[in-house]
Amino acid sequence: VFLHRCQTHRALELGPIPSHIFRFWLWLSTGMVTREWVAVHRKHHAKCETPDDPHSPQQRGLRTVLWRGAELYRSETTNAQTLRTYGQGTPDDWLERRVYGRFPGLGIALLLAIYLLLFGFAGLALWAVQMAWIPFWAAGVVNGIGHYWGYRNFEVKDASRNISPWGLLIGGEELHNNHHTYPTAAKFSVKRHEFDIGWVYIRLLQRLGWARVKKLPPR
């Protein structure tokens, strides 16, 4: 919701409270920097399925993207031209410059310490699962399988596929062909049998007055 639909594609606006919550949790649970993620993903859309696409399975092979997707992402974040060209308009306050962007690994270490304090040795297992979850599902499955296998509602120029009609495990990102057809839409589901749990989160934020949707897919 924050990195993809709000920051990258500007499909919705989030208020300061949820934005800071998302940014803090992003730092704790992934160590990713907003500007870097946004830049890499925007380049993916701009150069989709070409040799310049940071993580196209059509170019690099499904196995490479599936198992080394996080590595491909990190490699592209070192490309200064990518960050300059595609990273505009992302948070650039003191917290982003001095804490989140400067010490990305500190958040991950802090989360481990919190889990160990709360759950003892079991906290290590919980932390390890969490550290593996996003790199595999988001960087591997969505970027890999989402451009290789699944069904298509729309014959767009890229190879995007809907992995399943129910976006439950990865925040609705499973509806990848729908997203590549309408990238600036806040809602990814377009047919009655499709379900986008990310849209449920956005609707809840709307009820709290913390989100404003800017665009939806056409009916």
C-alpha positions as a Markdown table, in Angstrom:
| # | Residue | x | y | z |
|---|---|---|---|---|
| 1 | Val | 0.0 | 0.0 | 0.0 |
| 2 | Phe | 2.7 | 2.5 | 1.0 |
| 3 | Leu | 5.7 | 1.7 | -1.3 |
| 4 | His | 3.8 | 0.5 | -4.3 |
| 5 | Arg | 0.4 | 2.1 | -4.6 |
| 6 | Cys | 1.1 | 5.3 | -2.8 |
| 7 | Gln | 4.8 | 6.2 | -3.3 |
| 8 | Thr | 5.5 | 4.6 | -6.7 |
| 9 | His | 2.3 | 5.1 | -8.6 |
| 10 | Arg | 0.6 | 7.9 | -6.7 |
| 11 | Ala | -2.7 | 6.0 | -6.8 |
| 12 | Leu | -3.6 | 7.3 | -3.4 |
| 13 | Glu | -2.5 | 9.8 | -0.8 |
| 14 | Leu | -1.7 | 8.7 | 2.8 |
| 15 | Gly | -1.9 | 11.0 | 5.8 |
| 16 | Pro | 1.2 | 11.7 | 7.9 |
| 17 | Ile | 0.3 | 9.2 | 10.6 |
| 18 | Pro | 0.0 | 6.0 | 8.4 |
| 19 | Ser | 2.9 | 7.2 | 6.3 |
| 20 | His | 5.3 | 7.4 | 9.3 |
| 21 | Ile | 4.0 | 4.0 | 10.6 |
| 22 | Phe | 4.7 | 2.4 | 7.2 |
| 23 | Arg | 8.1 | 4.0 | 7.0 |
| 24 | Phe | 9.1 | 2.9 | 10.4 |
| 25 | Trp | 7.8 | -0.7 | 9.9 |
| 26 | Leu | 9.6 | -0.8 | 6.5 |
| 27 | Trp | 12.9 | 0.2 | 8.2 |
| 28 | Leu | 12.4 | -2.4 | 11.0 |
| 29 | Ser | 11.3 | -5.3 | 8.9 |
| 30 | Thr | 13.2 | -4.9 | 5.6 |
| 31 | Gly | 15.8 | -2.2 | 5.8 |
| 32 | Met | 14.6 | -1.0 | 2.4 |
| 33 | Val | 14.9 | 2.7 | 1.6 |
| 34 | Thr | 11.7 | 4.2 | 0.1 |
| 35 | Arg | 13.5 | 6.1 | -2.7 |
| 36 | Glu | 15.5 | 3.1 | -3.8 |
| 37 | Trp | 12.5 | 0.7 | -3.9 |
| 38 | Val | 10.4 | 3.3 | -5.8 |
| 39 | Ala | 13.2 | 4.0 | -8.3 |
| 40 | Val | 13.7 | 0.3 | -9.1 |
| 41 | His | 10.0 | -0.4 | -9.5 |
| 42 | Arg | 9.4 | 2.7 | -11.7 |
| 43 | Lys | 12.3 | 1.6 | -13.9 |
| 44 | His | 10.7 | -1.9 | -14.1 |
| 45 | His | 7.6 | -0.4 | -15.5 |
| 46 | Ala | 9.4 | 2.0 | -17.9 |
| 47 | Lys | 11.7 | -0.7 | -19.3 |
| 48 | Cys | 9.5 | -3.8 | -18.8 |
| 49 | Glu | 10.8 | -7.0 | -20.4 |
| 50 | Thr | 13.8 | -5.2 | -22.0 |
| 51 | Pro | 17.4 | -5.8 | -21.1 |
| 52 | Asp | 17.2 | -2.7 | -18.9 |
| 53 | Asp | 14.4 | -4.2 | -16.8 |
| 54 | Pro | 16.0 | -4.8 | -13.3 |
| 55 | His | 14.2 | -8.1 | -12.8 |
| 56 | Ser | 12.5 | -9.5 | -15.9 |
| 57 | Pro | 12.3 | -13.3 | -16.0 |
| 58 | Gln | 11.9 | -13.0 | -19.8 |
| 59 | Gln | 15.4 | -11.6 | -19.9 |
| 60 | Arg | 17.1 | -13.2 | -16.9 |
| 61 | Gly | 15.2 | -16.5 | -16.6 |
| 62 | Leu | 12.5 | -17.5 | -14.1 |
| 63 | Arg | 14.9 | -19.3 | -11.7 |
| 64 | Thr | 17.2 | -16.3 | -11.4 |
| 65 | Val | 14.4 | -13.9 | -10.6 |
| 66 | Leu | 12.6 | -16.3 | -8.3 |
| 67 | Trp | 15.5 | -17.2 | -6.1 |
| 68 | Arg | 17.8 | -14.1 | -6.5 |
| 69 | Gly | 15.1 | -11.4 | -6.9 |
| 70 | Ala | 16.3 | -9.6 | -3.7 |
| 71 | Glu | 19.9 | -9.7 | -5.0 |
| 72 | Leu | 18.8 | -8.2 | -8.4 |
| 73 | Tyr | 16.9 | -5.4 | -6.5 |
| 74 | Arg | 19.9 | -4.6 | -4.3 |
| 75 | Ser | 22.2 | -4.5 | -7.3 |
| 76 | Glu | 20.0 | -2.0 | -9.1 |
| 77 | Thr | 19.9 | 0.3 | -6.1 |
| 78 | Thr | 23.6 | 0.9 | -6.5 |
| 79 | Asn | 22.9 | 2.5 | -9.9 |
| 80 | Ala | 23.0 | 6.2 | -9.3 |
| 81 | Gln | 21.3 | 7.0 | -12.6 |
| 82 | Thr | 18.3 | 4.9 | -11.7 |
| 83 | Leu | 17.9 | 6.7 | -8.4 |
| 84 | Arg | 18.2 | 10.1 | -10.1 |
| 85 | Thr | 15.8 | 9.3 | -12.9 |
| 86 | Tyr | 13.1 | 7.3 | -11.2 |
| 87 | Gly | 13.4 | 8.2 | -7.5 |
| 88 | Gln | 11.8 | 11.7 | -7.5 |
| 89 | Gly | 9.1 | 12.8 | -5.1 |
| 90 | Thr | 9.9 | 10.3 | -2.3 |
| 91 | Pro | 10.4 | 11.2 | 1.4 |
| 92 | Asp | 13.4 | 13.3 | 2.0 |
| 93 | Asp | 13.1 | 14.6 | 5.5 |
| 94 | Trp | 15.6 | 14.4 | 8.4 |
| 95 | Leu | 14.4 | 10.9 | 9.5 |
| 96 | Glu | 14.9 | 9.5 | 6.0 |
| 97 | Arg | 18.3 | 11.1 | 5.4 |
| 98 | Arg | 19.8 | 10.6 | 8.9 |
| 99 | Val | 18.2 | 7.3 | 10.1 |
| 100 | Tyr | 16.3 | 5.2 | 7.6 |
| 101 | Gly | 18.6 | 5.8 | 4.6 |
| 102 | Arg | 21.8 | 6.1 | 6.5 |
| 103 | Phe | 21.4 | 3.0 | 8.7 |
| 104 | Pro | 19.2 | 0.5 | 6.8 |
| 105 | Gly | 20.5 | -2.5 | 8.7 |
| 106 | Leu | 20.0 | -1.0 | 12.1 |
| 107 | Gly | 16.2 | -1.4 | 11.9 |
| 108 | Ile | 16.5 | -5.1 | 11.1 |
| 109 | Ala | 18.9 | -5.6 | 14.1 |
| 110 | Leu | 16.6 | -3.6 | 16.3 |
| 111 | Leu | 13.6 | -5.8 | 15.3 |
| 112 | Leu | 15.7 | -9.0 | 16.1 |
| 113 | Ala | 16.5 | -7.6 | 19.5 |
| 114 | Ile | 12.8 | -6.8 | 20.2 |
| 115 | Tyr | 11.8 | -10.3 | 19.2 |
| 116 | Leu | 14.4 | -11.9 | 21.4 |
| 117 | Leu | 13.4 | -9.8 | 24.3 |
| 118 | Leu | 9.7 | -10.6 | 23.8 |
| 119 | Phe | 9.8 | -14.3 | 22.8 |
| 120 | Gly | 13.3 | -15.6 | 23.7 |
| 121 | Phe | 14.9 | -18.1 | 21.3 |
| 122 | Ala | 11.6 | -18.5 | 19.5 |
| 123 | Gly | 11.9 | -14.8 | 18.5 |
| 124 | Leu | 14.9 | -15.8 | 16.4 |
| 125 | Ala | 12.8 | -18.2 | 14.3 |
| 126 | Leu | 10.0 | -15.6 | 14.0 |
| 127 | Trp | 12.6 | -13.0 | 12.8 |
| 128 | Ala | 14.2 | -15.4 | 10.3 |
| 129 | Val | 10.8 | -16.2 | 8.7 |
| 130 | Gln | 10.0 | -12.6 | 8.4 |
| 131 | Met | 13.3 | -11.8 | 6.8 |
| 132 | Ala | 12.8 | -14.5 | 4.2 |
| 133 | Trp | 9.1 | -13.7 | 3.5 |
| 134 | Ile | 9.4 | -10.4 | 1.6 |
| 135 | Pro | 12.5 | -11.2 | -0.4 |
| 136 | Phe | 10.9 | -14.5 | -1.6 |
| 137 | Trp | 7.3 | -13.5 | -2.2 |
| 138 | Ala | 7.7 | -9.9 | -3.3 |
| 139 | Ala | 11.0 | -9.9 | -5.1 |
| 140 | Gly | 10.9 | -13.5 | -6.2 |
| 141 | Val | 7.3 | -14.7 | -6.8 |
| 142 | Val | 5.7 | -11.4 | -7.9 |
| 143 | Asn | 8.5 | -10.3 | -10.1 |
| 144 | Gly | 9.2 | -13.8 | -11.4 |
| 145 | Ile | 6.1 | -15.8 | -11.6 |
| 146 | Gly | 4.0 | -12.7 | -12.1 |
| 147 | His | 5.8 | -12.2 | -15.4 |
| 148 | Tyr | 5.9 | -15.8 | -16.4 |
| 149 | Trp | 2.9 | -17.9 | -15.4 |
| 150 | Gly | -0.8 | -17.2 | -14.7 |
| 151 | Tyr | -3.9 | -15.9 | -16.4 |
| 152 | Arg | -4.3 | -12.6 | -18.2 |
| 153 | Asn | -7.4 | -10.3 | -18.3 |
| 154 | Phe | -5.6 | -7.9 | -20.6 |
| 155 | Glu | -3.2 | -8.3 | -23.5 |
| 156 | Val | -0.7 | -5.7 | -22.5 |
| 157 | Lys | 2.7 | -5.4 | -24.2 |
| 158 | Asp | 4.6 | -6.9 | -21.3 |
| 159 | Ala | 4.4 | -10.5 | -20.0 |
| 160 | Ser | 2.6 | -9.7 | -16.7 |
| 161 | Arg | 0.2 | -12.4 | -15.4 |
| 162 | Asn | -2.3 | -12.7 | -12.6 |
| 163 | Ile | -0.8 | -15.4 | -10.4 |
| 164 | Ser | -4.3 | -16.1 | -8.8 |
| 165 | Pro | -7.6 | -14.3 | -8.6 |
| 166 | Trp | -7.2 | -13.9 | -4.9 |
| 167 | Gly | -4.6 | -11.5 | -3.6 |
| 168 | Leu | -4.3 | -12.7 | -0.1 |
| 169 | Leu | -0.6 | -13.6 | 0.7 |
| 170 | Ile | 1.2 | -10.7 | -0.9 |
| 171 | Gly | -1.1 | -7.8 | -0.3 |
| 172 | Gly | -3.0 | -8.1 | -3.6 |
| 173 | Glu | 0.1 | -8.1 | -5.7 |
| 174 | Glu | -0.9 | -11.5 | -7.1 |
| 175 | Leu | -3.2 | -9.5 | -9.5 |
| 176 | His | -0.1 | -8.4 | -11.5 |
| 177 | Asn | -1.6 | -8.3 | -15.0 |
| 178 | Asn | -4.4 | -6.1 | -13.8 |
| 179 | His | -1.8 | -3.8 | -12.2 |
| 180 | His | 0.3 | -3.5 | -15.3 |
| 181 | Thr | -2.8 | -2.6 | -17.3 |
| 182 | Tyr | -3.8 | 0.1 | -14.9 |
| 183 | Pro | -0.6 | 0.9 | -12.9 |
| 184 | Thr | -2.0 | 4.1 | -11.4 |
| 185 | Ala | -5.1 | 2.5 | -10.0 |
| 186 | Ala | -5.4 | 2.0 | -6.2 |
| 187 | Lys | -7.5 | -1.1 | -6.6 |
| 188 | Phe | -6.0 | -4.2 | -8.4 |
| 189 | Ser | -9.1 | -6.4 | -8.7 |
| 190 | Val | -11.2 | -5.7 | -11.8 |
| 191 | Lys | -13.6 | -8.8 | -12.0 |
| 192 | Arg | -16.2 | -10.0 | -9.6 |
| 193 | His | -14.4 | -13.2 | -8.7 |
| 194 | Glu | -11.1 | -11.4 | -7.9 |
| 195 | Phe | -10.2 | -10.2 | -4.4 |
| 196 | Asp | -7.5 | -7.7 | -3.5 |
| 197 | Ile | -6.8 | -7.6 | 0.2 |
| 198 | Gly | -4.7 | -4.4 | -0.3 |
| 199 | Trp | -7.9 | -2.6 | -1.3 |
| 200 | Val | -9.5 | -3.7 | 1.9 |
| 201 | Tyr | -6.6 | -2.1 | 3.8 |
| 202 | Ile | -7.0 | 1.1 | 1.8 |
| 203 | Arg | -10.8 | 1.2 | 2.5 |
| 204 | Leu | -10.1 | 0.9 | 6.2 |
| 205 | Leu | -7.6 | 3.7 | 6.0 |
| 206 | Gln | -10.2 | 5.8 | 4.2 |
| 207 | Arg | -12.7 | 5.2 | 7.0 |
| 208 | Leu | -10.1 | 6.6 | 9.4 |
| 209 | Gly | -9.6 | 9.6 | 7.3 |
| 210 | Trp | -6.0 | 8.6 | 6.6 |
| 211 | Ala | -6.2 | 7.9 | 2.9 |
| 212 | Arg | -7.5 | 9.5 | -0.2 |
| 213 | Val | -7.9 | 7.4 | -3.4 |
| 214 | Lys | -6.9 | 9.3 | -6.5 |
| 215 | Lys | -7.7 | 6.7 | -9.2 |
| 216 | Leu | -9.6 | 3.5 | -9.7 |
| 217 | Pro | -9.6 | 1.1 | -12.7 |
| 218 | Pro | -12.3 | 1.8 | -15.3 |
| 219 | Arg | -15.5 | -0.2 | -15.1 |
